[in-house]
Amino acid sequence: MKYAAALVALLFAIASARADITIGRFDMAEVRDTTTLETKVIADWHLNPKDAAIRQKLVEITVCEWWPGMKVRLPVTMLAPATGVCTNVLIENTGLQWKPAAATGAKLRLLKENGVGLVFIGMVPIDAMEPVGKLHLMMEEHFIQTKDTRYTPAWIWGISDMRALTAAMAEKDVFQPKKVLATGGSKRGVATAAAGIADDRITAIMPVVAPVIESPGGTYVEGMLPAEITKMNEDFIAAMKDPVGREKLLVRQKARSDERITVKMARDAGWSEAEMKTACNAAWEACNTTSHLDALKKRGTEIFYNQGSNDNVSPGLVELGRRFPQVPVYIVPGGQHGGAKEAGFVKSVGGLPEVDENLYAFAQHHFFGARHMVAPPQVTAKWDKAAHRLVVKVVFPDGSEPQDNTVWWSVNRHPDYSIAMEFDGWASVPLQKSGADTFGGEIIIDGDVKTLDVITVHTQEENGSTLTVSSPEIRLE
């Protein structure tokens, strides 16, 4: 009885502590208010000097007043066909530059071939935003003092996409959007998801190498990562033979650290352990799509994540498959977040041609109904440890029959948030058609297999575009 009473008291204390961490909300009336944009025209509408079929405009807008006296202002590039009105619009973050951003790849094709309007807002890590070298410190201080996740990167990145859309919609002679697709990679993928969750003007999102279910790249309160993973990472860096690669990896670690708070900072401000644990994921709640799937489905928002299996900014992919197998994904086996080649990063997902083609195919589907989205495949994977045999069966519930089908596997993967996980090896063999909408295969895998991770990848060519999707990541033991 005493134990039960103590347990109830403990749970009440934790719940009370959690209540002190406030999830930062977006005031959508403020987001859509054009009078607060304080738009400064840097270059009014004019034809692109290199392509007269494209017109462009560059402005600077107020994204928000993050706290009293601290206005965040960013550049926005708008691109459109030389004539006509854009009813389909694509939003993305780009680099912080004071000249019109250029469209490339799938985005340029969508603009020139299909008349899709493009809106690019300049966004960089918080420490590189004005006032440079100080804004991230002020952000951290406001978060520490208020415990409000409004003062986190996910919040400011998310509102940037939404305010860019507001700025574009003020250009009524050029933009009258009926459908809006947001996309972007890494921090821009965070912006994509946060904007898509909060803003019902956005009808589809394609985040790339962005967190789906867990805190990206480690805990938001640094110092709360499990000790064994911290040691693994320290040992990994210490064992690196290339000094340039080691230095670049340390620079990456510091860049992530500069946008987070530490255990010492939180404790010095009187935070409890429960508050620190809650903050680790609450800081990213604005972009946590899996917390909002029902609302997004009801709204009709389309979702398509493109991830890397070896990206510690996108942890929890196995858990994603267990809990949310209905989320459309393309998980690139061996795909990394990106980084210096000297540190061993050679398979950056954001730069892969099939990911760019996925944007084109997804847009063709969403904007024009020119192709169908392949439904997430239903995978049965069985591992016979004694026989070292993996048997895989894939069924497409929507009747899809992709032309290329492959099964990939990785043995004894390192844990999420470990640097070693970013370099886990993968192998593959083709799957064979075994019936209507069904593919399968058997593989013999030698060695001491403690865990076996499986991903199936499928490519569907249709009506001039190529879509690559995958199963969730499945872990067998």
Secondary structure by P-SEA (a helix, b strand, c coil): caaaaaaaaaaaaaaaaaaacccccccccccccccccccccccccccccccccccccccccccccccccbbbbbbbbbbbcccccccbbbbbbccccccbbbbcaaaaaaaaccbbbbbbbbbcccccccccccaaaaaaaaaaacccccccaaaaaaaaaaaaaaaaaaccccccccbbbbbbcaaaaaaaaaaaaccccccbbbbcccccccccccccccccccaaaaaaaaaaaaacccaaaaaaaaaaaaaaaaacccaaaaaaacccaaaaaaacccccccccccccaaaaaaabbbbbbbbbcccccccaaaaaaaccccccccccccccccccccccccccccccaaaaaaaaaaaaaaccccccccccbbbbbbbcccccbbbbbbbccccccccbbbbbbcccccccccccccbbbbbbbbbbbcccccccbbbbbbccccbbbbbbbbbbbcccbbbbbbccccccc
